[in-house]
Amino acid sequence: MVRELPDLIDALHPALGEVLDIRINWSAASVTPVLSTMPAILAAKIRRTGPAHRLMSLAGSIAGTRLLVVPAATPAVLANMLLRQAAGRHVHDLESGTSTYEAAERIIAAARAESVAWSG
């Protein structure tokens, strides 16, 4: 994260203005969440310490935003689908019924709910 943070701030600067505050909802001791296409019932049985999703809150001089951090170990197909759905990008009809599509929907819905509940 330390290597990527300056580039993230640069990319968000036009929309947020000067970044004044950054908060994260995890600690160095937190286990990295596993984002996969496993069924929700199985995913719920995995014991976790810390948040289910890593979120960042950035406050700028113009606006603020919350971001879902997609772990590097996330399968590329799922990461791509997460990014497309979160950005409201078009998803082809052939992909809309797949386990990857459904997993991305679940992950985004859970991350949004966690973001609302997060007092960071």
Number of C-alpha atoms within 10 A of each C-alpha: 7 6 7 8 10 11 11 11 17 13 11 17 16 11 13 19 16 16 17 12 11 15 12 15 18 17 11 7 8 14 14 20 19 18 21 19 20 14 12 13 8 8 13 11 8 9 9 13 11 16 17 21 23 21 22 18 18 19 18 19 13 13 14 17 13 17 15 18 14 20 14 11 12 15 15 10 12 20 19 15 20 23 15 14 16 15 9 9 10 8 12 8 8 7 12 11 10 12 15 21 19 19 20 24 16 16 20 18 13 14 20 17 11 17 20 11 9 13 7 13
